[in-house]
Amino acid sequence: MSLLQFTLTVEEGKELISRAILHHPFFRESYKKGKILLKGGTTVSRIAEKVTGKPLRICGRITPRGTVSGGEDCRAAHSILIKGKRLQNIDASIIEVSQQLGPEDLVICGANAIDGKGRAALMAGSPGGGNVGQAINSWFVEGTRVIIAVGLEKLIPGDLVEIVNRTGRKKADISWGMSVGLLLLPGEVFNEIKAVELLSGVSCYALGAGGLGNANGSIVLEATGSTDRINSLVQLLKEIKGEVKISGVAASLVECFVGSQRCKLHRGCGYKKGVLTE
């Protein structure tokens, strides 16, 4: 038996997760026999690039300015449906498409928060969480398989069910960027630990987290397994280490500003209220 300690930055972790999901049994089954819905986010955009060759449009994100959205009018797809070799932009029809999915199909979605009980949630900065907020109900109701591709940097203290009941987009008087609420997600939380175990067949667990500079949000992991499997993991990590690219359509990575197109939908924004300065 061998033991390996290693560190993954946030973007390295996203690359690892996106690679592993392509080997997940749910992905393989649905890719062959069903449909796969990819709901946009920077981790899921990496998956889209690997499957279709194209990144996705990024909507909400957290930056030094706070919780913000895209600022430019970008028509690229945020959510897509894959069926065999067919690719469909479903931004305008995600509610209807989600209602048609079944147990043989798969949704892959990111998250903004996970808790210690295996729950996950999305932050929503638009009324009702937009079309995606309504589509999520169908993922629950129709029994569709859901994988939540999310890094361990999103782990927060507390119980997400309790937190969801406390917060709300319209409750915030002032926020750094748009105020948000939370949408609970169904599905399997798939993080760096599960990715390592799936790709390498080793046991993996976390030791610590944090980091300085470009290593902000990093996770320190430990893996144990046979020497051959640990050596294979080392080779995989060598391929991933140094990954810094943020996946997403370039125009959509430009964040919102006061007066931008989506500004009118945002509530609580201290920049828009003049309480905060750029």
N, C-alpha and C positions, 0 to 999 in steps of 0.2 A: 504494500500500500504506500502511496505517496500523498503528500499534502502540499497544496499550492495556495499562496495568498496573492491576490491581485487587486488592482484598483481600476475602476471604469469611470470615466467622465460621463456626463449626461449624454452627449452625442455618441460616445462609444457604446453606451448602454442601449441606446435606441437602435444602433446598427446591429448589435447582437440580438436584440429582441426581434427585429424585422427579419433577420436571417432565420431565426429559429421557427418563427411562425410558418414559414413556407414548408417546414417539415412536420408541423402539427397534424395529427390524424384528422381533425376536423377540417383543416384547410385542404388536405389532399383529397378527402372524400367529397367535399363540396365542389372542389375545382373539377373533379371528374364527372360527378353525377348531379350536381345542383348549381346553385347560384351563390356568389359571394358579393356582399355589399361592403364597400370600404367607405367609412365615414371619416372625412378629412381631419387631419392633425399632423404634426410633424413626424411622429413615429409611423402612423399609418401611411403617410406620404412616402416614406421609405419603402414600405411594402408595395405600394402602387408602382413606384419606380422599378422595383425588381420584377414585378409581374407584367406591367404594361409598357415600361420604358418612359413613363411620364409622371411627374410629381403632381400633387393636388394643391388646390387653392387653400391657403391657411386663413382662418377667420380669427377667433380670439387667441390671445397669447399674453404671457406675463413678461414684461420688460422692465428696465430700471424706472420707467415712468409709471408702472403699475399694471392694472388689468386693462388691456387695450385690444382693439380690433384692427383689421386692415383698413388703410386709408384711401386706397385707390379703387377705381371701378375696374375690377378684374373679372372677366367672364369665364375664366377657366373653371373646371369642375372641382367642387369641394367634396362631393360624394359620388361614387360611381358604382355601377353594377357590372359584375363580370359573369358571363355565362359562356363557357367554352372559350371560343376565340372572339366572342362579341363583347364589346365594351360600350357602356351607356352612361352618359351624364344624367344623373337623377336628381339634381338639385331642385328642380321644379316639381318632381313627382315622388320624392322620397317617402311621403306618407302612404301613397297608393302602392308603391313598390313594396314597402315594409309589410303592408297588409297581405300581400300575395306570397310572402316568404313562408316556408314551413320548416319542419324538423331536419330536412335534408340539406337545408341552406345554412349559410353562415354570415354573420355580421362581425366585422372587425372595427373596433372603435377605440379611441384613446380615452384618457381620463385626466382630470386635474387634481383629483384627490383619491387616496386609498387609505383605509384604516386597518387596524390590527386584526379585525374580524373578517377580512377578505372582501369588504365592500368597496365599491368605487362610485365616484360621482363626477359629473361634468359641470363646469361653471357655465352659466348662461347669462349673457349680457343683453340679449334682445327679448322682446315681449314673449312670454311663454316658452322661451328657449327656441323660438322660430320653428321651422318645419321639423327639425331634428327632434325638438322637444315632444312633438306630437307623435313622431315616428317611433320613439322609444317605447311607447305604450304597446305598440304592435309586436315589438320584439318579445315583451313579456307574454302577451296574450296568445300569440301564435306558436309559441314554443320553439322559436328559432334559436339556433346555437349562436352564442355571442362570445367572442374573445376580446377581452379588454387589454390592449397592448399599452402597458404603462410602466415607467421606470420607478425604482424605489425612492427616487428623490421626491415623489409625490406623496409619500407616506406622512400622514398627519396624526397628531395625538387626538384622542377622543373617539366618539361613536358617531359615524356619519349620519345615522338615522336621527340622532338627537340634534346634530348640527344643522341638518336640512330643515328640521322643524323650527329652529331658532332664527335662521337667516332669511333673507329675501331681497330680491333686486330693488324693490320699492321701499325697503326699510332704511337703507343707507342715506343719510343726509349729505355726507361728503365722502368721496372716495378718490384715491389716486387712480385716475382713469375711470372707466365705466364701472358702476356698481353691478354686482352679479348675485345670482341665486344659484342653487345647486339642484341638479337632476340626478337622482339615484339611477345606477345602471344595473341591468341584469348581466349575468355572464361570469366567465372564468377570468380572474385577474392573472395576467401572464406578464411576469417581470423578468429581470435579469437572472434571478435564481432559477426559475423554471426554464429559461432559455439555455442556461449552462447545463442543467440536468438533461434536457431533451437532446441537445446536440452532442453531449460528451458522455452521458451515462455515468456521471459521477454524482456524489452527494455535495450539495452546495448550501452555504448559509452566509449571512452577513455578519461582519465584525464591527463596522463603523461607517460613518458618513460625514461629509463636509468637504473641505478643500479650499484652497486659496486661488485667486485669479481665475485662469481658465479651467481650473479643477473644481470650481464652485459646484456643489451638488453631487460630487462624486460619491461612489459607494465602494467600500472595501469588502471584498468577499473572500471566502476560504472554500476550497474544494478538496475533497478526498476521494481517492479511487485507485485503481490499479495504475502502475507506472506507465503503462502504454496509453491508458486513457488520459492521464494527466499530461503526458507529453503531447498528445493530440490536441488537448485543450490549449496548451501553451502555443502551439502552431496557429490555432484559430485566433487566439488573442493577439498574436503578432500581426495578423491581417487587419484586425480591427483597431488596434492602438494607433492613436494619432488622428482618428476621425474627428473632424471639426465642422463639416458641412451641415447646415440646417436645411432639411429637405422641405421643399415647397416651391410653388410657382413664384418666380422672383418678384413680380409686381405685387403679389399678395403679402410679401414679407415686409413691405413698407407700412408702418403702423399709422393709425389714425391720428388726426390733429384737430384742433378746434376749427370747425367749419367744414370738415371733410364730409364725404357723402353719408356715412353712417352716424355722424355726430348727433343728428336729431333723434335717433333711437336710444341714445345712451342716457342713463339717469345717474344722478349723484356725482358726476364728473367734476372734480374740483378745478380742473383746467378750464372747463366750459363756464363754470360759475365765477371764475376770476379769483378764486381763493388760493389756487396754486399757480405758480409760474413755470413756464417751460425751462 
